[in-house]
């Protein structure tokens, strides 16, 4: 069962109850609709399709991929008559990484046996593109940081932003870039939004947005200081493993308890982004003695 929420008139968000609170959205026009991202499991995406096309009786004409990651893009195939819109890099990454990843996943699970990847047919690289859905104006623009291909979808009349994974309860930079994420947060902060539909987690309301951004920026600043401090050690990885997520200002219970794992991955990824190699661990040297 997918959790559904009406964000504004003819604007909906959907949240998975099975995988990391991943979200998707839909904007409903008088004759057709736009779906923003899909959910991780095929049956969840099909539930969105049935709500829009059977209950609301609107054909899905476009699917927007905010980035290429599987939990947001693999469900595009369940809207076979729709055109898919994304950043140019999203199409490139699906083509380079997605097909092999899906084939490997199919070997491990029958859940995705009917899933096939769709390369976006409409892409952009710089600036903005606009799509009118009835009286709604959807503006798409780059929001990189979580991934290099990340985009946001801004519904101008309602001041609602579907952010993709640049917004999550904890910033996640493993496949992205620290500086780009900081720049994207500052851009969003200046947008005077009513709501942010995060890529994972609950909707961020107007009174919470500025505080949420400040806390994300503080978290990123904190982990950068820690990584730089660790870099002075012979075994920086040993130190990074001792730094838990709560000491950096984030709760360990967010996203169903995934926060600590995401945080540890952030520390190691940021070290590699800053210093060009993974952090060394003392255990690595000890293990070398036996080979």
Rosetta silent file (secondary structure, phi, psi, omega in degrees, C-alpha in Angstrom):
SEQUENCE: XXXXXXXXXXXXXXXXXXXXXXXXXXXXXXXXXXXXXXXXXXXXXXXXXXXXXXXXXXXXXXXXXXXXXXXXXXXXXXXXXXXXXXXXXXXXXXXXXXXXXXXXXXXXXXXXXXXXXXXXXXXXXXXXXXXXXXXXXXXXXXXXXXXXXXXXXXXXXXXXXXXXXXXXXXXXXXXXXXXXXXXXXXXXXXXXXXXXXXXXXXXXXXXXXXXXXXXXXXXXXXXXXXXXXXXXXXXXXXXXXXXXXXXXXXXXXXXXXXXXXXXXXXXXXXXXXXXXXXXXXXXXXXXXXXX
SCORE:     score description
SCORE:     0.000 S_00000001
   1 L     0.000  129.033 -179.856    0.000    0.000    0.000 S_00000001
   2 L   -94.124  134.582  175.888    1.368    3.392   -1.038 S_00000001
   3 E   -78.232  122.574 -178.025    0.871    6.386    1.249 S_00000001
   4 E  -113.318  139.230 -179.997   -0.830    9.129   -0.775 S_00000001
   5 E  -138.261  134.179  175.264   -1.023   12.818    0.165 S_00000001
   6 E   -85.749  116.014 -175.631   -2.686   15.747   -1.572 S_00000001
   7 E   -87.413  -40.049  178.361   -0.123   18.571   -1.545 S_00000001
   8 E  -156.259  179.095  179.369   -2.170   21.195   -3.414 S_00000001
   9 L   -58.281  117.997  178.921   -5.087   21.253   -5.822 S_00000001
  10 L    66.432   23.005  176.403   -4.403   18.457   -8.352 S_00000001
  11 E  -127.890  125.669 -175.560   -0.935   17.831   -6.912 S_00000001
  12 E  -128.290  150.289  167.984   -0.186   14.555   -5.114 S_00000001
  13 E  -119.163  153.794  179.873    2.775   12.855   -3.477 S_00000001
  14 E  -131.815  136.480 -178.474    3.201    9.113   -2.981 S_00000001
  15 E  -128.176  132.813  178.742    5.477    7.447   -0.435 S_00000001
  16 L   -69.670  139.314  172.816    6.651    3.847   -0.336 S_00000001
  17 L   -97.685    2.021 -175.703    5.905    1.856    2.795 S_00000001
  18 L  -112.337  -33.724 -172.534    8.464   -0.775    1.777 S_00000001
  19 L  -131.711  105.081  165.512   11.688    0.952    0.736 S_00000001
  20 L    49.403   28.185  178.136   13.370    3.884    2.494 S_00000001
  21 L    51.730   35.503  178.854   10.275    6.125    2.346 S_00000001
  22 E   -65.703  146.927 -175.296   11.044    6.888   -1.306 S_00000001
  23 E  -122.756  160.465  172.012    8.583    9.300   -2.912 S_00000001
  24 E  -142.551  177.858 -178.805    7.005   10.110   -6.261 S_00000001
  25 E  -149.279  171.484  175.666    4.416   12.656   -7.374 S_00000001
  26 E  -150.159  140.273  174.052    1.688   13.469   -9.849 S_00000001
  27 E  -120.192  125.334 -170.982    0.254   16.679  -11.270 S_00000001
  28 E  -105.754  122.919  175.778   -3.214   16.314  -12.761 S_00000001
  29 L   -99.432 -179.590 -178.676   -4.424   18.426  -15.659 S_00000001
  30 L   -68.346  -25.192 -177.581   -7.895   18.633  -17.202 S_00000001
  31 L  -122.798  -28.698 -177.781   -7.073   16.067  -19.882 S_00000001
  32 E  -149.752  172.660 -172.732   -3.796   14.395  -18.921 S_00000001
  33 E  -132.738  162.317  174.389   -1.295   14.065  -16.075 S_00000001
  34 E  -120.281  132.925  173.769    2.421   14.148  -15.313 S_00000001
  35 E  -104.189  133.822  179.919    4.111   11.681  -12.964 S_00000001
  36 E  -108.981  107.951 -175.085    7.269   12.830  -11.194 S_00000001
  37 L    66.519  167.945  175.477    9.542    9.864  -10.471 S_00000001
  38 L  -128.173  175.519 -177.276    8.376    6.324   -9.770 S_00000001
  39 L  -101.215  171.033 -168.675    8.689    4.092   -6.714 S_00000001
  40 L   -67.259  -39.457 -176.206   11.120    1.297   -5.956 S_00000001
  41 L  -101.191  140.176 -178.944    8.805   -1.691   -6.410 S_00000001
  42 H   -54.196  -41.843 -177.191    6.814   -2.304   -9.606 S_00000001
  43 H   -65.054  -27.885  177.270    3.558   -2.897   -7.726 S_00000001
  44 H   -70.927  -42.988  177.783    3.909    0.489   -6.031 S_00000001
  45 H   -64.971  -39.051  177.899    4.337    2.295   -9.336 S_00000001
  46 H   -63.895  -33.809  176.412    1.396    0.372  -10.769 S_00000001
  47 H   -63.424  -40.616  175.527   -0.674    1.566   -7.792 S_00000001
  48 H   -61.931  -46.409 -179.790    0.158    5.167   -8.744 S_00000001
  49 H   -57.557  -44.141 -178.113   -0.798    4.440  -12.354 S_00000001
  50 H   -67.823  -35.505  177.456   -4.141    2.959  -11.315 S_00000001
  51 H   -63.796  -46.809 -176.226   -4.929    5.949   -9.083 S_00000001
  52 H   -72.205  -46.924 -170.361   -4.222    8.462  -11.832 S_00000001
  53 H   -88.238  -30.702 -179.980   -5.612    6.585  -14.821 S_00000001
  54 H   -95.523  -50.173 -176.332   -8.507    4.617  -13.285 S_00000001
  55 H   -74.425  -46.316 -179.908   -9.629    6.640  -10.285 S_00000001
  56 L   -90.264  -14.214  176.965   -8.923   10.114  -11.679 S_00000001
  57 L    58.476   44.958  175.823   -9.350    8.962  -15.301 S_00000001
  58 L  -122.872  131.011  177.622   -6.404   10.963  -16.613 S_00000001
  59 E   -73.491  135.876  175.413   -3.864    9.573  -19.034 S_00000001
  60 E   -81.674  112.591 -175.895   -0.232    9.927  -17.957 S_00000001
  61 E   -96.686  -26.756  178.803    1.386   11.799  -20.823 S_00000001
  62 E  -137.155  145.344  168.501    4.799   12.543  -19.258 S_00000001
  63 E  -121.069  129.049  178.258    7.044   10.955  -16.652 S_00000001
  64 E  -104.845  126.194  173.282    9.822   13.100  -15.193 S_00000001
  65 L   -96.362  114.432  178.352   12.948   11.392  -13.815 S_00000001
  66 L   -72.150  -22.119  172.567   14.612   13.642  -11.223 S_00000001
  67 L  -169.325  173.716 -167.249   17.717   11.426  -11.466 S_00000001
  68 L   -83.631  -11.170 -173.682   18.764    8.024  -12.733 S_00000001
  69 L   -55.710  145.306 -169.975   18.789    5.978   -9.509 S_00000001
  70 H   -56.583  -40.362 -175.634   16.725    2.809   -9.712 S_00000001
  71 H   -70.252   -7.325  178.659   14.220    3.657   -6.981 S_00000001
  72 H  -116.351  -16.660 -171.698   13.175    6.769   -8.931 S_00000001
  73 H  -123.303  -22.136 -173.687   13.475    5.770  -12.588 S_00000001
  74 H   -65.841  -23.076 -178.569   12.971    2.048  -13.130 S_00000001
  75 H   -80.091   -0.228 -178.860    9.182    2.333  -13.001 S_00000001
  76 H   -58.018  -28.963 -177.250    8.991    4.533  -16.100 S_00000001
  77 H   -66.378  -17.336 -179.156    8.266    1.449  -18.199 S_00000001
  78 H   -82.702    4.299  172.286    4.870    1.052  -16.525 S_00000001
  79 L  -123.663   67.735 -168.577    3.708    4.163  -18.392 S_00000001
  80 L   -63.888  -20.799 -178.904    4.426    2.895  -21.922 S_00000001
  81 L   -94.217   -2.225 -176.776    2.536    5.674  -23.701 S_00000001
  82 L   -91.029  151.959  170.350    4.236    8.485  -21.792 S_00000001
  83 E   -90.395  139.989 -177.780    7.281   10.493  -22.825 S_00000001
  84 E  -102.989  132.372 -178.580   10.081   10.568  -20.244 S_00000001
  85 E  -115.592  139.541  178.476   11.835   13.849  -19.406 S_00000001
  86 E  -162.324  176.480  166.604   15.176   14.184  -17.583 S_00000001
  87 E   -68.188  153.231  179.187   18.548   15.853  -17.481 S_00000001
  88 H   -58.342  -38.881 -179.357   20.869   14.755  -20.289 S_00000001
  89 H   -66.181  -30.026  177.335   23.162   13.057  -17.778 S_00000001
  90 H   -60.704  -47.864  177.286   20.249   11.004  -16.446 S_00000001
  91 H   -59.076  -43.970 -179.195   19.766    9.429  -19.858 S_00000001
  92 H   -61.753  -43.672 -177.582   23.530    8.892  -20.124 S_00000001
  93 H   -70.672  -37.064  175.563   23.778    7.222  -16.698 S_00000001
  94 H   -61.117  -42.986 -178.855   20.799    4.937  -17.311 S_00000001
  95 H   -67.084  -40.222 -176.092   22.417    3.838  -20.554 S_00000001
  96 H   -78.932  -36.897 -170.884   25.873    3.366  -19.006 S_00000001
  97 H  -117.646  -29.357 -169.070   24.922    1.848  -15.647 S_00000001
  98 H   -69.525  -41.913 -174.184   21.238    0.982  -15.538 S_00000001
  99 H   -64.950  -44.963  178.242   20.938   -1.932  -17.923 S_00000001
 100 H   -64.576  -39.386  179.961   23.667   -4.008  -16.281 S_00000001
 101 H   -64.180  -41.916  178.979   22.295   -3.177  -12.847 S_00000001
 102 H   -65.700  -42.331  179.473   18.785   -4.271  -13.800 S_00000001
 103 H   -62.102  -39.801  178.469   20.001   -7.541  -15.311 S_00000001
 104 H   -66.813  -39.370  178.813   21.946   -8.317  -12.152 S_00000001
 105 H   -64.943  -39.341  179.247   18.912   -7.479  -10.019 S_00000001
 106 H   -63.152  -31.263  177.674   16.705   -9.758  -12.105 S_00000001
 107 H   -67.753  -28.654 -175.825   19.082  -12.654  -11.386 S_00000001
 108 H   -93.552  -22.493 -174.745   18.606  -12.104   -7.658 S_00000001
 109 L  -150.287  139.071  176.489   14.862  -11.378   -7.568 S_00000001
 110 H   -82.144   -2.526 -177.923   11.817  -12.084   -9.669 S_00000001
 111 H   -57.714  -34.540 -173.152   10.250   -8.826   -8.516 S_00000001
 112 H  -105.246   22.536 -175.456   11.606   -6.981  -11.544 S_00000001
 113 L   -61.565  -29.021 -179.815   11.007   -9.643  -14.188 S_00000001
 114 L   -99.799    6.051 -178.893    8.644   -7.357  -16.137 S_00000001
 115 L   -86.441  137.317  172.282   10.712   -4.207  -15.651 S_00000001
 116 L  -138.057  148.977 -175.896   12.638   -2.713  -18.542 S_00000001
 117 L   -82.430  140.078  177.314   14.593    0.506  -18.656 S_00000001
 118 L  -113.700  123.241  174.787   13.338    3.473  -20.640 S_00000001
 119 L   -79.485  127.844  179.896   15.816    6.039  -21.895 S_00000001
 120 L   -53.935  136.452 -178.701   14.347    9.540  -21.525 S_00000001
 121 L   -90.530  -22.864 -179.977   13.185   10.921  -24.855 S_00000001
 122 E  -121.011  120.263 -177.948   13.271   14.594  -23.841 S_00000001
 123 E  -133.075  160.385  173.352   16.399   15.906  -22.107 S_00000001
 124 E  -142.532  161.140 -175.686   18.036   19.194  -21.226 S_00000001
 125 L  -120.296  -41.377 -178.784   21.482   20.133  -19.950 S_00000001
 126 L  -130.382  165.365  177.103   21.479   23.778  -18.865 S_00000001
 127 L    69.238 -146.641 -176.488   18.918   26.373  -17.904 S_00000001
 128 E  -133.301  155.099  167.946   15.281   25.426  -17.406 S_00000001
 129 E  -128.672  151.256 -173.088   12.472   23.781  -19.333 S_00000001
 130 E  -124.430  142.059  177.851    8.780   24.354  -18.695 S_00000001
 131 E  -131.745  126.302  178.675    5.737   22.124  -19.062 S_00000001
 132 E   -97.070  125.146  179.019    2.170   23.431  -18.738 S_00000001
 133 E  -120.004   95.482 -171.867   -0.349   21.023  -17.215 S_00000001
 134 L    60.500 -123.448  179.203   -3.694   22.760  -17.362 S_00000001
 135 L   -91.410    4.387 -179.844   -3.242   25.847  -15.193 S_00000001
 136 E   -95.544  137.604  175.878   -0.087   24.462  -13.569 S_00000001
 137 E  -110.247  114.841  179.202    3.375   25.520  -14.729 S_00000001
 138 E  -101.253  118.664  178.701    6.078   22.900  -14.074 S_00000001
 139 E  -110.620  125.578 -179.718    9.615   24.250  -14.305 S_00000001
 140 E  -107.018  135.552 -177.149   12.512   21.787  -14.361 S_00000001
 141 E  -153.741  160.501 -176.535   16.045   22.874  -13.497 S_00000001
 142 E   -67.571  134.436  171.732   19.299   21.388  -12.274 S_00000001
 143 L  -137.770   67.143 -177.087   19.683   20.486   -8.579 S_00000001
 144 L   -77.428  166.259  178.345   22.891   18.430   -8.517 S_00000001
 145 L   142.217  -56.835  172.157   24.718   17.236   -5.439 S_00000001
 146 L   -66.969  -40.419  172.825   23.125   13.926   -4.520 S_00000001
 147 L  -146.438  160.736 -175.153   23.907   12.932   -8.091 S_00000001
 148 L   -73.809  -19.118 -177.253   25.305   14.922  -10.988 S_00000001
 149 L   -98.728    7.296 -173.311   22.103   14.555  -13.023 S_00000001
 150 L   -63.711  138.116  174.361   19.711   15.711  -10.299 S_00000001
 151 E  -131.450  158.976  170.955   16.879   18.074  -11.191 S_00000001
 152 E  -109.923  155.656  176.397   14.038   19.729   -9.313 S_00000001
 153 E  -122.379  111.627 -174.066   10.450   20.146  -10.513 S_00000001
 154 E  -104.778  122.698  176.384    8.904   23.417   -9.349 S_00000001
 155 E   -94.355  103.314 -166.586    5.140   23.961   -9.532 S_00000001
 156 L   -62.080  -44.972 -174.810    5.059   27.718   -9.793 S_00000001
 157 L   -65.401  -29.525 -176.920    1.424   28.429   -8.895 S_00000001
 158 L  -103.848   -5.139 -177.715    1.591   26.355   -5.686 S_00000001
 159 L    56.321   40.012  179.894    5.234   27.102   -4.761 S_00000001
 160 E  -108.643  134.004  177.689    5.814   23.356   -4.418 S_00000001
 161 E  -116.124  121.743  165.198    9.171   21.755   -5.219 S_00000001
 162 E   -88.837  109.888 -164.564    9.646   18.075   -6.005 S_00000001
 163 E   -92.113  -10.371 -166.730   13.326   17.996   -5.128 S_00000001
 164 E    63.020 -160.037 -172.100   14.478   14.502   -5.991 S_00000001
 165 L   -85.275    5.237  171.030   17.138   13.184   -3.621 S_00000001
 166 L   -61.034  -29.001  174.199   18.932   16.477   -3.098 S_00000001
 167 L  -110.105  117.817  171.368   16.456   16.635   -0.201 S_00000001
 168 L  -142.228  165.832  177.496   16.349   13.672    2.161 S_00000001
 169 L   -58.349  -24.302  171.816   16.205   13.585    5.968 S_00000001
 170 L  -133.675  129.078  177.401   19.996   13.194    5.810 S_00000001
 171 L   -57.558  143.917 -177.883   22.089   14.539    2.897 S_00000001
 172 L  -135.251  113.438 -169.397   23.630   11.709    0.875 S_00000001
 173 L  -113.536    9.787 -171.556   26.626   12.492   -1.336 S_00000001
 174 L   -58.958  -36.798  179.888   28.049    9.050   -2.179 S_00000001
 175 L  -106.731   17.739 -172.951   27.171    9.339   -5.875 S_00000001
 176 L  -129.590 -138.440 -173.696   27.339   13.123   -5.943 S_00000001
 177 L  -151.356  127.627 -176.706   29.409   16.159   -5.040 S_00000001
 178 H   -58.713  -52.625 -175.324   29.722   18.052   -1.752 S_00000001
 179 H   -65.892  -37.762  177.667   30.089   21.552   -3.212 S_00000001
 180 H   -65.351  -37.410  178.224   27.261   21.095   -5.704 S_00000001
 181 H   -64.250  -44.616  178.175   24.971   19.951   -2.897 S_00000001
 182 H   -59.312  -44.706 -179.909   25.774   23.033   -0.822 S_00000001
 183 H   -62.400  -40.243  179.412   25.096   25.263   -3.842 S_00000001
 184 H   -65.333  -40.221  177.820   21.764   23.520   -4.501 S_00000001
 185 H   -61.710  -42.388  179.681   20.629   24.009   -0.907 S_00000001
 186 H   -65.046  -36.189  177.276   21.399   27.713   -1.094 S_00000001
 187 H   -63.920  -45.681 -179.490   19.458   27.941   -4.363 S_00000001
 188 H   -64.767  -36.800 -177.941   16.417   26.249   -2.834 S_00000001
 189 H   -60.664  -27.842 -177.654   16.581   28.467    0.238 S_00000001
 190 L   -89.415    6.613 -171.029   15.982   31.528   -1.949 S_00000001
 191 L   -93.024   -6.329  179.633   12.865   30.123   -3.650 S_00000001
 192 L    52.575   60.892 -174.620   10.178   31.083   -1.046 S_00000001
 193 L   -89.197  154.595  171.988    8.553   27.650   -1.149 S_00000001
 194 L   -90.136  -40.602 -178.629    5.357   26.383    0.429 S_00000001
 195 E  -147.561  149.504  167.926    6.361   22.712    0.421 S_00000001
 196 E  -120.503  122.168  171.615    9.241   20.463   -0.545 S_00000001
 197 E   -89.945  105.464 -177.592    8.452   16.899   -1.553 S_00000001
 198 E   -69.389  159.033  174.216   11.691   15.156   -0.647 S_00000001
 199 L   -66.614  -28.362  173.919   13.058   12.236   -2.636 S_00000001
 200 E  -139.994  142.574  175.728   12.760   10.220    0.589 S_00000001
 201 L    97.807 -179.048 -175.118   10.798   11.049    3.716 S_00000001
 202 L   -77.246  162.509  178.285    7.857   13.248    4.592 S_00000001
 203 L   -64.493  135.905  176.249    6.893   16.539    2.966 S_00000001
 204 E   -92.979  122.553 -176.036    8.767   19.551    4.362 S_00000001
 205 E   -86.600  164.200 -173.376    6.336   22.358    5.162 S_00000001
 206 H   -51.398  -47.223 -177.284    6.908   26.087    4.681 S_00000001
 207 H   -70.444   -9.046 -177.080    7.764   26.810    8.313 S_00000001
 208 H  -105.923  -12.565 -168.656   10.296   23.982    8.368 S_00000001
 209 H   -65.553  -50.822 -177.397   12.168   24.584    5.111 S_00000001
 210 H   -61.096  -43.257  178.842   14.727   27.180    6.204 S_00000001
 211 H   -63.823  -40.976  179.697   15.552   25.260    9.372 S_00000001
 212 H   -62.236  -43.251  179.100   15.865   21.976    7.436 S_00000001
 213 H   -64.530  -44.218  178.945   18.292   23.555    4.964 S_00000001
 214 H   -59.518  -40.993  179.537   20.351   25.111    7.767 S_00000001
 215 H   -67.965  -37.435  176.706   20.576   21.738    9.517 S_00000001
 216 H   -64.581  -43.862  179.666   21.635   20.021    6.293 S_00000001
 217 H   -64.369  -38.883  178.198   24.336   22.636    5.691 S_00000001
 218 H   -64.815  -41.344  177.154   25.531   22.284    9.279 S_00000001
 219 H   -59.733  -47.254 -178.584   25.713   18.502    8.893 S_00000001
 220 H   -63.202  -41.857  177.380   27.773   18.835    5.714 S_00000001
 221 H   -61.584  -40.664 -179.236   30.109   21.364    7.321 S_00000001
 222 H   -64.401  -46.980 -176.952   30.547   19.065   10.313 S_00000001
 223 H   -70.072  -28.928  176.140   31.429   15.969    8.327 S_00000001
 224 H   -66.314  -41.848  176.940   33.894   17.941    6.186 S_00000001
 225 H   -61.423  -41.837 -179.148   35.706   19.098    9.346 S_00000001
 226 H   -65.219  -43.234 -179.896   35.771   15.529   10.640 S_00000001
 227 H   -63.769  -41.340  178.668   37.111   14.142    7.373 S_00000001
 228 H   -65.538  -36.627  177.097   39.863   16.771    7.266 S_00000001
 229 H   -67.417  -40.814  179.850   40.779   15.958   10.850 S_00000001
 230 H   -64.533  -31.423 -177.400   40.839   12.244   10.051 S_00000001
 231 L   -63.982  -17.301  178.284   43.138   12.868    7.093 S_00000001
 232 L   -81.188  -10.735 -178.642   45.915   13.802    9.537 S_00000001
 233 L   -87.498  156.447  175.434   45.853   10.284   10.987 S_00000001
 234 L   -64.588  -38.885 -179.982   47.818    7.316    9.715 S_00000001
 235 L  -121.839   81.618 -176.973   44.567    5.371    9.530 S_00000001
 236 H   -61.062  -32.108  179.928   41.797    7.898    8.838 S_00000001
 237 H   -60.730  -35.625  179.710   39.223    5.156    8.319 S_00000001
 238 H   -61.816  -42.225  179.404   39.601    4.027   11.929 S_00000001
 239 H   -68.665  -43.544 -177.791   38.661    7.484   13.172 S_00000001
 240 H   -59.555  -35.327 -179.754   35.768    7.903   10.754 S_00000001
 241 L   -66.354  -19.425 -178.831   34.203    4.675   11.978 S_00000001
 242 L   -88.346   -7.763 -175.185   33.986    6.089   15.505 S_00000001
 243 L   -95.439  105.601 -177.561   31.969    9.169   14.449 S_00000001
 244 L   -85.973  167.100 -173.664   28.273    8.350   14.685 S_00000001
 245 L   -66.863  -33.167 -178.018   25.453   10.189   12.956 S_00000001
 246 H   -68.851  -31.619  177.947   24.010   11.678   16.139 S_00000001
 247 H   -69.789  -13.298  177.831   27.287   13.425   16.970 S_00000001
 248 H  -105.001    9.914  170.748   26.914   15.195   13.611 S_00000001
 249 L    96.416    9.727  179.450   23.421   16.446   14.326 S_00000001
 250 L  -121.526  145.783  179.674   21.169   13.850   12.699 S_00000001
 251 L   -74.444  143.976  178.979   18.914   11.251   14.309 S_00000001
 252 L   -79.865  -10.943 -175.288   19.781    7.608   13.816 S_00000001
 253 L   -93.197   -6.827 -179.250   16.108    6.591   13.504 S_00000001
 254 H   -66.660  153.990 -178.589   15.292    8.542   10.335 S_00000001
 255 H    54.890   43.071  175.567   14.498    6.600    7.154 S_00000001
 256 H    64.580   28.777  177.889   13.635    3.504    9.134 S_00000001
 257 H    89.597    9.454 -179.311   17.012    3.319   10.822 S_00000001
 258 L   -82.101   -9.513 -169.801   19.134    3.714    7.685 S_00000001
 259 H   -57.808  -43.437 -176.346   20.731    6.969    8.864 S_00000001
 260 H   -63.886  -41.945  179.059   23.847    5.486   10.465 S_00000001
 261 H   -65.068  -44.285  178.361   24.716    3.444    7.405 S_00000001
 262 H   -62.611  -39.079  179.700   24.173    6.415    5.069 S_00000001
 263 H   -63.056  -47.128  179.129   26.260    8.606    7.373 S_00000001
 264 H   -61.797  -38.358  176.891   29.201    6.195    7.382 S_00000001
 265 H   -65.838  -38.656  176.670   29.056    6.002    3.613 S_00000001
 266 H   -58.028  -46.480 -177.494   29.022    9.808    3.458 S_00000001
 267 H   -60.321  -45.698 -178.473   32.202   10.040    5.534 S_00000001
 268 H   -69.641  -39.084  179.455   34.098    7.582    3.355 S_00000001
 269 H   -66.994  -40.965 -179.691   32.797    9.084    0.107 S_00000001
 270 H   -66.386  -38.671  176.343   33.690   12.621    1.175 S_00000001
 271 H   -57.767  -45.484 -178.660   37.197   11.511    2.141 S_00000001
 272 H   -67.796  -36.855  177.204   37.641   10.052   -1.336 S_00000001
 273 H   -63.571  -38.156 -176.648   36.211   13.192   -2.979 S_00000001
 274 H   -80.467  -34.207 -170.385   38.651   15.394   -1.048 S_00000001
 275 H  -119.858    0.272  171.567   41.772   13.224   -1.212 S_00000001
 276 L    77.439    7.470  177.830   41.335   11.062   -4.311 S_00000001
 277 L  -156.104  157.290  179.164   41.524    7.703   -2.555 S_00000001
 278 L   -66.443  153.791  177.735   39.546    5.703    0.033 S_00000001
 279 L   -68.123  140.311  179.302   40.490    6.205    3.703 S_00000001
 280 L   -80.113  146.413  177.065   43.034    3.681    5.010 S_00000001
 281 L  -120.627  144.629  178.140   42.137    1.307    7.862 S_00000001
 282 H   -61.874  -32.468 -179.677   44.560   -0.388   10.226 S_00000001
 283 H   -62.578  -30.469  178.672   42.767   -3.672    9.564 S_00000001
 284 H   -62.071  -42.753 -179.063   43.815   -3.458    5.920 S_00000001
 285 H   -69.741  -37.508  178.192   47.496   -3.512    6.894 S_00000001
 286 H   -64.431  -40.634  179.862   46.948   -6.323    9.375 S_00000001
 287 H   -66.494  -31.985  179.320   45.217   -8.421    6.748 S_00000001
 288 H   -61.153  -25.539 -178.033   48.102   -7.867    4.333 S_00000001
 289 L   -65.477  -19.998 -173.288   50.382   -9.772    6.710 S_00000001
 290 L  -102.299    5.253 -177.170   48.565  -13.003    5.897 S_00000001
 291 L  -128.199    0.000    0.000   48.721  -12.862    2.113 S_00000001
